[in-house]
Amino acid sequence: MQRSEYTLLVSLNIMNIVQNLVFTLGLMITCFIAAYQVTVGQRRVGDFVALLTYMAQLQAPLNFFGTFYRSVQMAMINSERLLELFKERPTVVDEPNAQELPTCQGEVRFNDVKFSYDPRKPALNGLDFQCRPGTTTALVGESGGGKSTVFRLLFRFYNLGGGSIQIDGHDVKDITIDSLRRHVGVVPQDTVLFNETLMYNLKYARPSATDEEVHDACRAASIHEKILNFPDGYKTRVGERGLKLSGGEKQRVAIARTILKDPRIILLDEATAALDTETEQHIQLALDKLSQGRTTLVIAHRLSTITTADQILVLHAGKVAESGSHEDLLALKGRYASMWRKQIRAQQAAEQAKELSDKAERLRKEVRGDESASQSEDERNSGNERGRTARGPVRSGTDDDAGPSMPHGHPHGHP
C-alpha cells in the first residue's frame, strides 16, 4: 500500500509539474510573439489583452480534465466493489410457497434437528425438545454444546441440515422470514446501539411506536427514571456502540426495546453475564416482567439465575443429555448436579476470598492508624525534647532543692 501510494503521489506531482511547465512556456512564447507583433504594428494592444484572457480561460478546463480523469478512475473502482456486493445473495431465503404467520401462540418444537458449520464437525446431532406456550426453557451445558446454535437456527440465520423446527405446528421453512422474526425478540449479551439518541435506539424495535409507549416500556425495564436523570433525557446520545452507558443501562435498554416490540417468543442470550451482582438482580427483575405470558428461551452459565425455569435442558455434543426442573435434575445426580456443585463451591470460595480481602483491608487500616498515632506521639516527644534543649540544661530535683552549688570539698557547708 505504501509503495503504491508513493508511486501514485510521485506520478501526480510529475504530471502537475510537466503540465504547469507546458502552460508557462506556452504562455511565455505566445506573449513574446504577440508583443513582437504589437511592436511592429501587426497587432493591436487589444489583441494582446484578448490573447492573455483566452490563455487564462483555457488553462482552467485543461486542469479540470486531469482531475476529472482521476475522479473517474476512483469512481470506476468503487463501482466495481458495489457491483460485487450486489452479486452477493443470502443463503437463507423464503421458499416459493412460504406463508405469513399473522399470529403466534409461542409453541416451539425442535424435531431431530441436525446442523453443522463444518461438515466434519456437527454442531447439533438430533436435537429434540418442546417449549409450551408461556413457559421458560433454559439451555445449559459446556461451551460448544450448541446453545447459541439453537438461537441462530430459530431466528433463521441458517438452514437446517436435517429435521425440522416448528412454531405453533408450522415448519419455519413454510413461514416467511420477516413474519417469523416479527414474533421473536432477542436480548443479546452484547447490546448493539447506534450512535444516536436513546429515543432513536428504543424505537428501532418498532418505529411506529409513540413516545408514551416507549416510556411505558422503559418503566417496565426499570430504566425510565434513570433516563430522566440524564441531562438531555431521552434525547441523550449514547455514543458509538453505547459507550456512554454502563453495562446495566445498555442491558435495560435492550430489554425495553424487546418489550416495545412485544414478541411472543423471547431469546435471552446470557443477558446478565458481564454484570455485577446488584445490577444482575435489577436486570433479573426486569427479565421476569418481560417473560410473563411469553415463551422464553434462556442461555445461562450462572445456574442460580434459572432455578425457577419450567424446564432446563442440558446440552452435550449437540443433544439433550438431561431435561427437567431444577429439583428433578439435582435428584438425577448427573451433569447438571455436577455443574451445580461446582458453581456452589466456586461461589463459596469467592465469598471466602472476599471476606479474607475485607479482613486484610481492615487490618491494614488498623496498622496504618497505629503507625499514625505512634508517629504523632514521637513528634510530640521530639518537640518537648527540643523545647527543653532551648531552655538550657535541666538540673535534678536535689540540686534545685539545695539551692546554689556548693564549693568543691564542702558538700555540707553553708552559703
C-alpha positions as semicolon CSV with decimal commas, in nm:
position;residue;x (nm);y (nm);z (nm)
1;M;0,000;0,000;0,000
2;Q;0,278;0,241;0,088
3;R;0,472;0,159;-0,230
4;S;0,161;0,206;-0,445
5;E;0,077;0,533;-0,271
6;Y;0,434;0,654;-0,317
7;T;0,420;0,573;-0,690
8;L;0,083;0,747;-0,721
9;L;0,197;1,066;-0,548
10;V;0,520;1,083;-0,747
11;S;0,336;1,037;-1,077
12;L;0,077;1,301;-0,984
13;N;0,347;1,551;-0,887
14;I;0,541;1,487;-1,207
15;M;0,223;1,529;-1,410
16;N;0,141;1,858;-1,236
17;I;0,495;1,989;-1,284
18;V;0,500;1,900;-1,654
19;Q;0,152;2,041;-1,705
20;N;0,237;2,372;-1,540
21;L;0,568;2,386;-1,726
22;V;0,394;2,338;-2,061
23;F;0,140;2,607;-1,979
24;T;0,404;2,851;-1,859
25;L;0,634;2,800;-2,157
26;G;0,344;2,817;-2,399
27;L;0,219;3,139;-2,242
28;M;0,568;3,294;-2,250
29;I;0,626;3,205;-2,616
30;T;0,281;3,328;-2,715
31;C;0,329;3,653;-2,524
32;F;0,669;3,717;-2,688
33;I;0,525;3,657;-3,033
34;A;0,221;3,875;-2,962
35;A;0,435;4,150;-2,810
36;Y;0,665;4,147;-3,113
37;Q;0,363;4,172;-3,345
38;V;0,230;4,466;-3,143
39;T;0,563;4,647;-3,166
40;V;0,587;4,607;-3,545
41;G;0,224;4,713;-3,588
42;Q;0,082;4,376;-3,699
43;R;-0,144;4,354;-3,393
44;R;-0,323;4,598;-3,170
45;V;-0,281;4,618;-2,795
46;G;-0,639;4,493;-2,750
47;D;-0,549;4,171;-2,935
48;F;-0,266;4,115;-2,686
49;V;-0,506;4,156;-2,391
50;A;-0,759;3,920;-2,556
51;L;-0,481;3,661;-2,602
52;L;-0,396;3,670;-2,229
53;T;-0,764;3,636;-2,142
54;Y;-0,809;3,334;-2,372
55;M;-0,500;3,162;-2,234
56;A;-0,623;3,207;-1,876
57;Q;-0,964;3,065;-1,968
58;L;-0,803;2,770;-2,148
59;Q;-0,582;2,664;-1,858
60;A;-0,865;2,601;-1,608
61;P;-1,059;2,348;-1,824
62;L;-0,741;2,158;-1,910
63;N;-0,656;2,132;-1,540
64;F;-1,010;2,011;-1,475
65;F;-0,968;1,730;-1,730
66;G;-0,670;1,594;-1,538
67;T;-0,860;1,598;-1,207
68;F;-1,171;1,459;-1,374
69;Y;-0,975;1,163;-1,512
70;R;-0,856;1,068;-1,163
71;S;-1,211;1,103;-1,025
72;V;-1,346;0,875;-1,298
73;Q;-1,084;0,614;-1,213
74;M;-1,177;0,617;-0,842
75;A;-1,548;0,604;-0,926
76;M;-1,492;0,301;-1,151
77;I;-1,309;0,119;-0,871
78;N;-1,589;0,193;-0,623
79;S;-1,849;0,086;-0,879
80;E;-1,676;-0,248;-0,924
81;R;-1,684;-0,306;-0,548
82;L;-2,051;-0,209;-0,534
83;L;-2,142;-0,443;-0,818
84;E;-1,958;-0,726;-0,644
85;L;-2,163;-0,655;-0,333
86;F;-2,486;-0,666;-0,536
87;K;-2,388;-1,009;-0,662
88;E;-2,396;-1,145;-0,307
89;R;-2,709;-1,346;-0,236
90;P;-2,833;-1,455;0,109
91;T;-2,812;-1,826;0,177
92;V;-3,139;-1,823;0,374
93;V;-3,435;-1,710;0,163
94;D;-3,809;-1,767;0,168
95;E;-3,947;-2,076;0,000
96;P;-4,167;-2,008;-0,307
97;N;-4,479;-2,122;-0,119
98;A;-4,393;-1,959;0,217
99;Q;-4,687;-1,805;0,403
100;E;-4,717;-1,523;0,654
101;L;-4,751;-1,603;1,025
102;P;-5,009;-1,344;1,134
103;T;-5,045;-1,465;1,496
104;C;-4,823;-1,665;1,727
105;Q;-4,905;-1,852;2,047
106;G;-4,540;-1,925;2,123
107;E;-4,511;-2,302;2,095
108;V;-4,162;-2,407;1,981
109;R;-4,056;-2,757;1,889
110;F;-3,725;-2,895;1,762
111;N;-3,767;-3,230;1,588
112;D;-3,444;-3,429;1,541
113;V;-3,258;-3,116;1,429
114;K;-2,916;-3,168;1,270
115;F;-2,681;-2,886;1,176
116;S;-2,310;-2,825;1,127
117;Y;-2,100;-2,521;1,044
118;D;-1,832;-2,758;0,915
119;P;-1,938;-3,095;0,770
120;R;-1,653;-3,261;0,959
121;K;-1,786;-3,149;1,300
122;P;-2,163;-3,145;1,368
123;A;-2,293;-2,872;1,599
124;L;-2,635;-3,029;1,658
125;N;-2,684;-3,401;1,628
126;G;-3,051;-3,493;1,658
127;L;-3,168;-3,219;1,897
128;D;-3,526;-3,279;2,014
129;F;-3,728;-3,073;2,265
130;Q;-4,052;-2,879;2,302
131;C;-4,138;-2,545;2,465
132;R;-4,503;-2,497;2,562
133;P;-4,656;-2,150;2,519
134;G;-4,586;-1,913;2,807
135;T;-4,313;-2,129;2,966
136;T;-3,945;-2,066;3,029
137;T;-3,683;-2,307;2,896
138;A;-3,319;-2,276;2,998
139;L;-3,029;-2,413;2,793
140;V;-2,717;-2,503;2,989
141;G;-2,403;-2,700;2,918
142;E;-2,037;-2,664;2,837
143;S;-1,911;-2,430;2,567
144;G;-1,957;-2,573;2,219
145;G;-2,262;-2,777;2,319
146;G;-2,487;-2,599;2,069
147;K;-2,673;-2,347;2,286
148;S;-2,613;-2,040;2,066
149;T;-2,674;-2,251;1,754
150;V;-3,029;-2,318;1,875
151;F;-3,098;-1,943;1,878
152;R;-2,944;-1,886;1,535
153;L;-3,148;-2,163;1,377
154;L;-3,468;-2,045;1,542
155;F;-3,405;-1,694;1,409
156;R;-3,342;-1,838;1,058
157;F;-2,980;-1,731;1,026
158;Y;-2,901;-2,073;0,878
159;N;-3,084;-2,355;0,703
160;L;-3,115;-2,687;0,881
161;G;-2,905;-2,985;0,789
162;G;-3,184;-3,221;0,889
163;G;-3,501;-3,240;1,096
164;S;-3,742;-2,950;1,143
165;I;-3,824;-2,655;1,368
166;Q;-4,191;-2,581;1,424
167;I;-4,365;-2,267;1,553
168;D;-4,726;-2,336;1,655
169;G;-4,713;-2,650;1,444
170;H;-4,587;-2,468;1,132
171;D;-4,248;-2,558;0,989
172;V;-4,027;-2,249;0,982
173;K;-3,944;-2,324;0,618
174;D;-4,311;-2,268;0,532
175;I;-4,313;-1,928;0,707
176;T;-4,170;-1,606;0,566
177;I;-3,856;-1,493;0,744
178;D;-3,990;-1,142;0,816
179;S;-4,313;-1,267;0,973
180;L;-4,119;-1,517;1,186
181;R;-3,873;-1,259;1,316
182;R;-4,161;-1,023;1,388
183;H;-4,275;-1,261;1,664
184;V;-3,926;-1,325;1,805
185;G;-3,741;-1,084;2,035
186;V;-3,375;-1,112;2,135
187;V;-3,194;-0,970;2,438
188;P;-2,827;-1,031;2,346
189;Q;-2,529;-1,044;2,576
190;D;-2,367;-0,753;2,390
191;T;-2,635;-0,495;2,315
192;V;-2,596;-0,322;1,979
193;L;-2,669;0,050;1,998
194;F;-2,634;0,317;1,731
195;N;-2,457;0,648;1,783
196;E;-2,791;0,824;1,814
197;T;-3,037;0,932;2,082
198;L;-3,192;0,693;2,331
199;M;-3,534;0,750;2,174
200;Y;-3,397;0,655;1,832
201;N;-3,240;0,336;1,969
202;L;-3,555;0,239;2,156
203;K;-3,783;0,297;1,857
204;Y;-3,558;0,080;1,645
205;A;-3,765;-0,217;1,767
206;R;-4,088;-0,057;1,641
207;P;-4,051;0,274;1,453
208;S;-4,427;0,338;1,465
209;A;-4,434;0,339;1,848
210;T;-4,541;0,658;2,025
211;D;-4,331;0,832;2,289
212;E;-4,574;0,722;2,562
213;E;-4,536;0,358;2,457
214;V;-4,158;0,398;2,474
215;H;-4,190;0,544;2,825
216;D;-4,411;0,254;2,936
217;A;-4,157;0,003;2,803
218;C;-3,877;0,180;2,989
219;R;-4,079;0,179;3,311
220;A;-4,127;-0,196;3,274
221;A;-3,750;-0,231;3,223
222;S;-3,677;-0,011;3,529
223;I;-3,479;0,248;3,334
224;H;-3,731;0,531;3,282
225;E;-3,627;0,724;3,595
226;K;-3,261;0,674;3,510
227;I;-3,310;0,822;3,164
228;L;-3,497;1,123;3,307
229;N;-3,194;1,195;3,528
230;F;-2,973;1,233;3,219
231;P;-2,912;1,598;3,118
232;D;-3,090;1,553;2,784
233;G;-3,334;1,279;2,890
234;Y;-3,449;1,063;2,601
235;K;-3,255;1,288;2,360
236;T;-2,923;1,181;2,513
237;R;-2,682;1,048;2,254
238;V;-2,541;0,713;2,360
239;G;-2,212;0,733;2,169
240;E;-2,052;0,474;1,942
241;R;-2,187;0,129;2,042
242;G;-2,339;0,288;2,352
243;L;-2,008;0,372;2,521
244;K;-2,172;0,650;2,728
245;L;-2,396;0,395;2,902
246;S;-2,297;0,142;3,165
247;G;-2,339;-0,232;3,110
248;G;-2,657;-0,245;3,318
249;E;-2,806;0,056;3,139
250;K;-2,739;-0,096;2,797
251;Q;-2,899;-0,424;2,901
252;R;-3,207;-0,245;3,030
253;V;-3,232;-0,051;2,704
254;A;-3,225;-0,386;2,521
255;I;-3,499;-0,520;2,748
256;A;-3,711;-0,208;2,695
257;R;-3,662;-0,241;2,321
258;T;-3,781;-0,604;2,335
259;I;-4,083;-0,506;2,548
260;L;-4,168;-0,238;2,291
261;K;-4,156;-0,497;2,013
262;D;-4,398;-0,718;2,216
263;P;-4,293;-1,057;2,073
264;R;-4,443;-1,391;2,171
265;I;-4,106;-1,569;2,177
266;I;-3,808;-1,422;2,364
267;L;-3,447;-1,534;2,335
268;L;-3,218;-1,433;2,623
269;D;-2,856;-1,490;2,530
270;E;-2,676;-1,472;2,867
271;A;-2,813;-1,123;2,927
272;T;-2,656;-1,084;3,274
273;A;-2,317;-1,249;3,225
274;A;-2,099;-0,935;3,237
275;L;-2,279;-0,755;3,519
276;D;-2,213;-0,722;3,890
277;T;-2,439;-0,895;4,143
278;E;-2,651;-0,592;4,234
279;T;-2,708;-0,489;3,873
280;E;-2,783;-0,850;3,783
281;Q;-3,063;-0,859;4,039
282;H;-3,225;-0,549;3,888
283;I;-3,189;-0,691;3,537
284;Q;-3,332;-1,023;3,653
285;L;-3,642;-0,849;3,787
286;A;-3,688;-0,671;3,452
287;L;-3,641;-1,001;3,267
288;D;-3,906;-1,164;3,486
289;K;-4,152;-0,891;3,388
290;L;-4,055;-0,933;3,025
291;S;-4,108;-1,311;3,033
292;Q;-4,456;-1,305;3,182
293;G;-4,701;-1,472;2,943
294;R;-4,436;-1,526;2,676
295;T;-4,236;-1,829;2,564
296;T;-3,880;-1,769;2,680
297;L;-3,559;-1,949;2,590
298;V;-3,260;-1,865;2,807
299;I;-2,891;-1,942;2,763
300;A;-2,741;-1,939;3,113
301;H;-2,400;-2,007;3,262
302;R;-2,496;-1,893;3,611
303;L;-2,729;-2,171;3,716
304;S;-2,863;-1,965;4,005
305;T;-3,049;-1,744;3,756
306;I;-3,255;-2,026;3,603
307;T;-3,361;-2,230;3,907
308;T;-3,724;-2,120;3,856
309;A;-3,736;-2,219;3,486
310;D;-4,017;-2,454;3,383
311;Q;-3,768;-2,686;3,217
312;I;-3,390;-2,697;3,197
313;L;-3,215;-2,866;2,904
314;V;-2,858;-2,982;2,949
315;L;-2,696;-2,991;2,605
316;H;-2,399;-3,213;2,536
317;A;-2,248;-3,290;2,194
318;G;-2,547;-3,136;2,016
319;K;-2,810;-3,341;2,203
320;V;-3,028;-3,308;2,511
321;A;-2,839;-3,505;2,774
322;E;-3,078;-3,422;3,061
323;S;-3,406;-3,234;3,094
324;G;-3,641;-3,142;3,376
325;S;-3,685;-2,887;3,653
326;H;-3,408;-2,775;3,886
327;E;-3,509;-3,018;4,161
328;D;-3,550;-3,308;3,917
329;L;-3,205;-3,258;3,767
330;L;-3,041;-3,233;4,109
331;A;-3,209;-3,560;4,203
332;L;-3,064;-3,728;3,893
333;K;-2,711;-3,652;4,018
334;G;-2,586;-3,622;3,660
335;R;-2,424;-3,344;3,458
336;Y;-2,648;-3,067;3,590
337;A;-2,592;-3,170;3,953
338;S;-2,216;-3,173;3,891
339;M;-2,225;-2,822;3,738
340;W;-2,440;-2,701;4,029
341;R;-2,193;-2,834;4,288
342;K;-1,900;-2,676;4,105
343;Q;-2,072;-2,338;4,092
344;I;-2,169;-2,359;4,459
345;R;-1,808;-2,437;4,554
346;A;-1,682;-2,155;4,332
347;Q;-1,934;-1,916;4,487
348;Q;-1,834;-2,019;4,838
349;A;-1,467;-1,979;4,751
350;A;-1,538;-1,633;4,609
351;E;-1,727;-1,533;4,924
352;Q;-1,445;-1,661;5,146
353;A;-1,190;-1,474;4,935
354;K;-1,398;-1,158;4,968
355;E;-1,421;-1,199;5,344
356;L;-1,045;-1,251;5,369
357;S;-0,985;-0,948;5,148
358;D;-1,214;-0,733;5,365
359;K;-1,043;-0,859;5,681
360;A;-0,699;-0,786;5,536
361;E;-0,813;-0,437;5,438
362;R;-0,939;-0,372;5,792
363;L;-0,609;-0,491;5,938
364;R;-0,415;-0,265;5,700
365;K;-0,628;0,031;5,809
366;E;-0,572;-0,052;6,176
367;V;-0,196;-0,085;6,122
368;R;-0,187;0,246;5,936
369;G;-0,387;0,404;6,220
370;D;-0,147;0,269;6,484
371;E;0,152;0,389;6,284
372;S;-0,002;0,734;6,252
373;A;-0,070;0,750;6,627
374;S;0,284;0,632;6,708
375;Q;0,431;0,883;6,468
376;S;0,228;1,164;6,628
377;E;0,348;1,058;6,977
378;D;0,709;1,055;6,855
379;E;0,664;1,401;6,706
380;R;0,526;1,534;7,038
381;N;0,813;1,380;7,237
382;S;1,061;1,522;6,991
383;G;0,901;1,864;7,023
384;N;0,923;1,854;7,402
385;E;1,287;1,749;7,386
386;R;1,367;2,037;7,153
387;G;1,191;2,275;7,395
388;R;1,394;2,158;7,692
389;T;1,715;2,191;7,493
390;A;1,628;2,551;7,406
391;R;1,567;2,638;7,774
392;G;1,911;2,513;7,882
393;P;2,030;2,216;8,091
394;V;1,782;2,079;8,338
395;R;1,900;2,036;8,697
396;S;1,800;1,746;8,910
397;G;1,544;1,785;9,183
398;T;1,816;1,758;9,456
399;D;2,014;2,041;9,308
400;D;1,706;2,259;9,280
401;D;1,616;2,200;9,644
402;A;1,971;2,258;9,765
403;G;1,994;2,600;9,606
404;P;2,323;2,726;9,458
405;S;2,603;2,483;9,406
406;M;2,835;2,413;9,695
407;P;3,207;2,464;9,672
408;H;3,405;2,157;9,595
409;G;3,520;1,974;9,905
410;H;3,242;2,113;10,129
411;P;2,928;1,927;10,041
412;H;2,761;2,012;10,370
413;G;2,879;2,371;10,408
414;H;2,660;2,682;10,417
415;P;2,650;2,959;10,159
